[in-house]
Amino acid sequence: MLKKLSSFLLLVVLLSGCAALKPGFTASKPVASAPASYTTTSAGPNKKDKEVKFLDEISVDPQASVVKYEGTSTASAKKASTNDIDLYASKSSSVEKASAIQLKYSILLNTEVEQLQNDLLLEHVDEWYGTRYRMGGTTKSGIDCSAFVQAVYLSAFAVSLPRTAREQYKASRIVSSTEIKEGDLVFFNTRGGVSHVGIYLQNNKFIHASTSQGVTVSDLFDPYYLRRFIGAGRIEKPDAKAH
């Protein structure tokens, strides 16, 4: 009897163990989808290599510490940078060496200091700068346009000019406006015929005794003077005084 009971218990144990192996009892856990940064292969999920990209047309040269564009060599970039520095240093040096008059007229003429080479002319016109206008005047208390030109030419170039604008026009060699240079005379019709004169400086600017402002710098392209411009004349100067 005991033997039969033991056999029965053994059979129950075997049957319960087989039930765990049936397909209906297979437990399946939900599989999480792979992140976007992974790809699934036969070998399992692998992390993608992260790609580091520069802008398409630019790269950095760590040795030169400059930005290099496609088609431009590092040597060219270095050369351009060096040239810019040299140019800046040159301009800074020119400004440091410039006289007060050069600095003043570089502003009045809207030009670079290094472009002002005729210091002699600038010094003599500046003696009169700001002098009020007076018809027939010839002194620092008041001067007219032709007397101003006459005084500057005598002191700067040792050249004696006729007294009136009309006479100075006749004494000049007429030059094209494309050939005009520092020291040339510019003539205008303000009251009929040749009635006003000034001295050309640079950058389309001239200095003259204006009826409204006295001795001042004006622009040839100012509508008032442009409409009344007659032409430019050159007075031959002694070589020693011309530069």
C-alpha positions in Angstrom: 0.0 0.0 0.0 2.8 2.4 0.9 4.6 1.5 -2.3 1.5 2.4 -4.4 1.1 5.7 -2.6 4.7 6.6 -3.3 4.3 5.8 -7.0 1.2 8.0 -7.2 2.9 11.0 -5.6 5.8 10.6 -8.0 3.5 10.6 -11.0 1.8 13.9 -9.7 5.1 15.6 -9.4 6.1 14.6 -13.0 2.8 15.8 -14.4 3.1 19.2 -12.7 6.7 19.6 -14.1 5.6 19.0 -17.7 2.8 21.5 -17.4 5.5 24.3 -17.0 6.9 23.3 -20.4 3.7 23.7 -22.4 3.6 26.5 -25.0 0.5 27.9 -23.5 2.4 28.8 -20.4 5.4 30.5 -22.0 5.8 34.0 -20.5 6.8 36.8 -22.9 7.9 40.2 -21.7 7.1 43.2 -24.0 10.2 44.2 -26.0 11.1 47.9 -25.8 11.7 49.6 -29.2 15.2 50.6 -29.8 16.0 54.3 -29.4 16.5 56.4 -32.5 20.2 56.5 -31.9 20.4 52.7 -32.2 20.1 50.3 -35.1 19.1 46.7 -34.9 21.2 44.1 -36.6 21.6 40.4 -36.4 24.3 41.1 -33.8 21.9 43.1 -31.7 21.4 46.9 -31.2 24.5 49.0 -31.9 24.9 52.7 -31.1 25.5 54.9 -34.1 28.7 56.9 -34.4 28.0 60.6 -33.8 29.1 62.7 -36.8 30.8 66.1 -36.1 30.6 68.4 -39.1 31.9 71.9 -39.8 30.2 74.3 -42.1 30.4 73.1 -45.7 32.7 75.8 -47.0 34.8 76.7 -44.0 37.4 75.0 -41.9 39.7 76.0 -39.1 43.5 75.7 -39.2 44.6 75.4 -35.6 48.2 76.0 -36.5 47.6 79.4 -38.2 44.7 80.4 -35.9 42.9 81.9 -38.9 39.7 81.0 -40.7 40.4 79.5 -44.1 37.8 79.4 -46.8 37.7 76.9 -49.6 40.0 77.9 -52.4 42.2 80.1 -50.2 45.5 78.7 -48.9 46.6 79.2 -45.4 49.7 81.1 -46.6 47.4 83.5 -48.5 45.3 84.0 -45.4 48.4 84.8 -43.3 49.7 87.2 -46.0 46.4 89.1 -46.1 46.3 89.3 -42.3 49.9 90.6 -42.2 49.2 93.1 -45.0 46.2 94.5 -43.1 48.3 94.9 -39.9 51.1 96.6 -41.9 48.6 99.0 -43.5 47.1 99.8 -40.2 50.5 100.4 -38.6 51.6 102.6 -41.5 48.4 104.7 -41.2 48.8 105.0 -37.5 52.4 106.1 -37.9 51.4 108.7 -40.5 48.8 110.1 -38.1 51.3 110.3 -35.3 53.8 112.2 -37.4 51.2 114.5 -38.9 51.3 118.2 -38.0 48.3 120.0 -36.5 47.6 121.7 -39.9 47.7 118.3 -41.7 45.2 116.8 -39.3 42.9 119.9 -39.6 42.9 119.8 -43.4 42.5 116.1 -43.6 39.2 116.6 -41.8 38.2 119.7 -43.9 39.1 117.9 -47.1 37.8 114.5 -46.0 41.0 112.8 -47.1 43.8 110.7 -45.6 46.6 112.5 -43.7 49.2 110.8 -45.9 47.6 112.4 -49.0 48.5 115.9 -47.8 52.0 116.5 -49.2 52.0 120.2 -49.9 52.6 121.5 -46.4 53.8 124.9 -47.7 50.5 125.7 -49.4 48.5 124.5 -46.4 50.5 126.7 -44.0 49.9 129.8 -46.1 46.2 129.3 -46.7 45.7 128.5 -43.1 47.1 131.9 -42.1 43.9 133.3 -43.6 41.4 130.7 -42.6 38.4 132.2 -41.0 39.2 135.8 -42.0 35.9 137.6 -42.8 35.0 138.7 -46.3 35.2 142.4 -47.2 34.9 143.6 -50.8 38.2 145.3 -51.7 39.8 144.2 -48.5 43.4 143.0 -48.5 44.2 142.5 -44.8 43.4 140.1 -41.9 40.6 142.4 -40.8 38.7 141.6 -44.1 39.7 140.3 -47.6 38.0 139.5 -50.9 38.5 136.4 -53.1 41.1 137.7 -55.5 43.2 139.5 -52.8 43.2 136.2 -50.8 44.6 134.3 -53.8 47.1 137.1 -54.6 48.4 137.1 -51.0 48.8 133.3 -50.8 50.6 133.0 -54.1 53.0 135.8 -53.1 53.8 134.3 -49.7 53.8 130.6 -50.6 55.3 130.6 -54.1 56.8 134.1 -54.5 54.6 134.7 -57.5 52.9 138.0 -58.0 49.4 137.8 -59.5 47.1 140.5 -60.9 44.6 142.0 -58.5 41.2 140.9 -59.9 39.7 137.4 -60.6 39.2 138.3 -64.2 42.9 139.3 -64.6 44.0 136.2 -62.8 42.0 134.1 -65.2 43.7 135.7 -68.1 47.1 135.1 -66.6 46.4 131.4 -66.1 46.9 128.4 -68.4 43.5 126.8 -68.6 43.5 123.1 -67.6 41.0 120.3 -67.8 39.1 119.5 -64.6 40.5 116.0 -64.9 44.0 117.4 -64.7 43.5 119.8 -61.8 45.9 119.6 -58.9 46.8 121.3 -55.6 47.5 125.0 -56.0 45.6 125.5 -59.3 43.0 128.3 -59.4 39.3 127.7 -59.9 37.1 130.3 -61.4 33.3 131.0 -61.1 30.7 133.3 -62.6 28.8 134.7 -59.6 28.0 138.2 -60.8 28.5 138.0 -64.6 31.7 136.8 -66.3 34.7 135.7 -64.2 33.8 137.2 -60.8 35.1 134.7 -58.2 38.3 132.7 -57.7 39.6 130.2 -55.2 42.6 127.8 -54.8 42.1 124.1 -55.4 43.4 121.8 -52.6 42.3 118.2 -52.9 39.3 115.8 -53.2 37.2 118.3 -55.1 37.7 120.9 -52.3 38.9 124.5 -52.7 39.6 127.3 -50.3 38.4 130.8 -51.0 37.1 134.0 -49.5 33.3 133.4 -49.4 31.0 136.4 -49.1 29.0 134.6 -46.5 31.6 132.6 -44.5 34.9 134.4 -45.1 37.9 132.3 -45.9 36.7 128.7 -45.9 36.8 125.4 -47.7 34.0 124.5 -50.1 33.2 121.6 -52.4 33.2 122.0 -56.2 30.2 119.7 -56.4 28.1 121.9 -54.1 25.2 122.8 -56.4 25.8 126.5 -56.0 29.4 126.3 -57.2 28.9 123.5 -59.7 26.3 125.7 -61.6 28.7 128.6 -61.7 32.0 126.9 -62.4 33.9 128.3 -65.3 37.1 126.3 -65.3 40.5 125.8 -63.7 43.7 127.7 -64.4 47.4 126.9 -63.6 50.0 129.5 -62.8 53.5 128.4 -63.4 55.5 128.5 -60.2 59.3 128.5 -59.6 60.5 124.9 -59.2 62.0 125.5 -55.8 58.6 126.7 -54.5 56.3 124.3 -56.4 56.6 121.4 -54.0 
